[in-house]
Amino acid sequence: MHTFRAFVAREDSAGQMNYGVEEKNWGDLPEGEVTIRVAYSSLNYKDALSATGNRGVTRLYPHTPGIDASGRVVASTKAEFAVGDPVIVTSYDLGMNTSGGFAEYIRVPAAWVIPLPQGLTLRSAMEFGTAGLTAAMCLDRLVQVGVSPADGPLVVTGATGGVGSIAVALAKKAGFQVIALTGKESASAFLYNVGADLIWKRSDWASPSTKPLLKPEIGAVIDTVGGDIVVNLLKSLRPNGAAALCGLVSSPQLNMTVFPFILRGIAVLGVDSAEATVSWRLKLWKKLASDWSLPQLASWCRYVGLDEVENEIQTILAGQQQGRVVIEVNPTL
């Protein structure tokens, strides 16, 4: 029987989670219409939660995480995908309750599969991954409601993370003055290199304010953290400003009044990359391959093998990941 390598998280008899690389059987793959040999994956915070037993992400173990994968089709029951086609799979249920991209093979529904756009390689697609797609969705939502660079600076929270760092770069490429908000003072050089014009300290925005409104000094927000930080930023939006919210690392709570909404006409735009429509995904992947391409992205990615994923999970859970971590599964594809 054909076997392949995969990173597997298991729960032992004492209820403790253990994880590492194992040999899996071809028959362990789930049902699906397209089987893909994985070339690259990437590490996201959700992957680390899955690997460490977060039941809100993954219900049953043993399990292979990895919400991202790029590779080549090795089998397909759908005519739109032929053997050898280069493809991308991100989010949906991949790596959550469906065996994910931290493996040499995945099998998924055809509806999850995106043809690799011209202008991207299998590696560069995973340099973006779900993080890049989410950042692009946030910026696209802001543009859709009419936010432009003329409306004032755009603040990105969690700016050193995967979504945050790419959001900084994309917003800069789109012409915005970009303010990176971070708690990592040592990351200044990295953030300026990514594209930040200014850096704000997280501590200056982390304490709750009893004021219903704050000085209107920013035009837009891409938020990855939630909690009091984004509340203070929402209170600081200029009239008709907007914020795209895609994360809750700090807190899922928004404790505020409706005054910023009804007195300044601001908009809050939720972004969920997991269930985004295929048409929107296709549009944004093509944009990331062309107008929003980031050739410099490779310079702030780190490339690791499956055997190194364990250490990277501890790094991201400790809040120490900077930029993107790309996993080389079969890099010669």
Secondary structure, DSSP 4 states (H G I P E B T S, - for coil): --EEEEEEEEE-TTS-EEEEEEEEEGGGSPP-SEEEEEEEEE--HHHHHHHTT-TTT--SSSB---SEEEEEEEEESSTTS-TT-EEEEESTTBTTTB--SSBSEEEE-GGGEEEPPTT--HHHHHHHHHHHHHHHHHHHHHHHTT--GGG--EEEESTTSHHHHHHHHHHHHTT--EEEEES-GGGHHHHHHHT-SEEEEGGGT-S----S-----EEEEEESSBHHHHHHHHHTEEEEEEEEE---SSBS-----SHHHHHH--EEEE--STT--HHHHHHHHHHHTTTT--GGGGGGEEEEEGGGHHHHHHHHHTT---SEEEEESSTT-
